[in-house]
Amino acid sequence: MPEVKHPRRVSRQVLLVTLWLTLLMLAVKVGAGWSTRSLSLLAESLHTMIDGFSAVLSVIALSSSNRPAGREIWGHGRLEAALALLLVGFLGFACLSLLGLAINQLMAAPNLILMPLVRMRFSLIIVLAVVFLASLGLAYVQRRLAKSLDSSLLRLSANQILRDAWVTLLVLMGLVGIWRGYYWLDPLMTIALVVMAATSCWRVLSWQLPLLVRQMAIAPEAIAQLVRQVQGVTHCYQIQSRGIVGRQVFVEMRLTIHPEFLAMSPWISEQIEGLIRECYGPVQVLIHVDDTNADPQHPLDAVRFNPSSRSADWN
């Protein structure tokens, strides 16, 4: 695929389209579950709601103007944390309600014969099959774009949608059985889907939560020890790191470089990024190089160098 000039803008547009399509799928599944009185369809819609939540977080991160390019997955703030708490609260209420209804249905009909009637129609199964195929297509497109744009957010969204698509396929198989008269499949699938929804929610939060609370990824002392191995570095301080080691880490620091090596700041920064990447895996480093000729009354005057963009600008 040809190189994209504005990957962040393209990623945001793709995620917006994904969000609207996810909301449409959610409306279809909730409407189908309500009209047919199928608890399993309502439980399956929870998985789609989790996909929408993940897409919302990604869109907010990419749309915030105060987050420089490359930091979109590390800059979640209070709004995203509040949304995460709302999701957990609503999901907990919905899961417990559906679980209670499903258990009550099974206990009311121990022989699994006199189960509540689920008004399943073959035309509805066809509609849900179209939703399943649309989910597969959307996940495939996002994976291709994630590879070409090197976007971890698109990759995360594609994986989440693909998992939801396989859940939808499992529900479709169960709905065929319900359509044939095996109504006891509905509460049994509901219990399984509720457990899977809780697992899916935990999987999303396990990715987002360390970033939401801005948890330190690498000890500053360990980074400082690596940085001091590079020739020309005299001091390293204000070291911060966010993300998850082995997945993606953003590191920011300030350097003091010997005056004789100041002209080699780009080379020194590349060496530092290479050392950290060799030890900790995927990483992006933002280095602020102190200008030794700066006004002593303003010690924070510095040259800021971002190895990923290969450019320098005044802070």
C-alpha positions, 0 to 999 in steps of 0.5 A: 500500500502507498505511504500515507502522508497523514497517518493520524488523520487517516486513523481517526477517520477509520476509527470514526467510521468503525464507531458508527458501524459498531453503533449500528450493529449494536442497535440491530442486535439490541432490537433483534433481542428485544423483539424476539425476547432472546436473552442470548442476543441481548448478552451478545450485544454487550460484546459489541458495546465493549467494541464501541467503548474501545473505539470511543477511547481511541477516537478521543485520544486521536482527536485531542490536540494537546497530544503530540503525534505518537503519544495518542495511546499514552495520553488518556485522562479523566474523561476516558477514566470516567467512561471506563468506570461507567462501562464497568458499572453498566456492564456489571448491572446488565450482566447480573440482570441477564444472568439472573433471568437465564438462571430463573428460566432454567430453574423454572423448567428443570426438564428443559422442555417448558422453556419460555418461547423465543420468537425467532425468525429465519429472516432475522438469522439472515440479518445477523449473518450479514452483520457477522460478515460485515464485522469480518470485513471491517476487521480485515480492512482495519488490520491492513490499515494498521499495518500500513499506518503502523497504528497500535490503536487500529490493530487493537480495534481490529482484534476486538472486532474480530473476537466479537465476530466469532462470538456472533458466529457462535450465537448464530449457530445457537439461534438456528437451534432455537429456531428449530425449537430448542429453546433451552439453548437461549438461557445456556448461551446467555450464561456463557456470553455473560462470562465471555463479556466480563472476560472481554471487558477485562481484556480491554481494560488490561490494555487501557488501565495502565495507560489511564492511570499513567503507570510507570513502565520502566524504572528511571534508574534503569533508563539512566544507567543505559543512557550514561553508556552513550558517549557525550552524555553528562547528565540524564534526569526527569525520566518518565515512561508510560505504556506496557513493556513488550507492547509499546512504551513511550519514554521522555527525558532531559539530557545534558550533553558535553559541549564538544558533543552538542552538535552530535545530539541527533546521533546521541538520541538515536543511540539512546533509543536503540539501547532502550529498544534493544532492552525493552522492545517497542519504544518511542523516545522523546529527548529534550537536550539542554542547551549549555549556551542558554540563559542561566536565568532560564535553565529549562531552555533546551533543544528538543529532539524527537528521534522518531521524527528526525527533526529538532525544534526549539522548546 
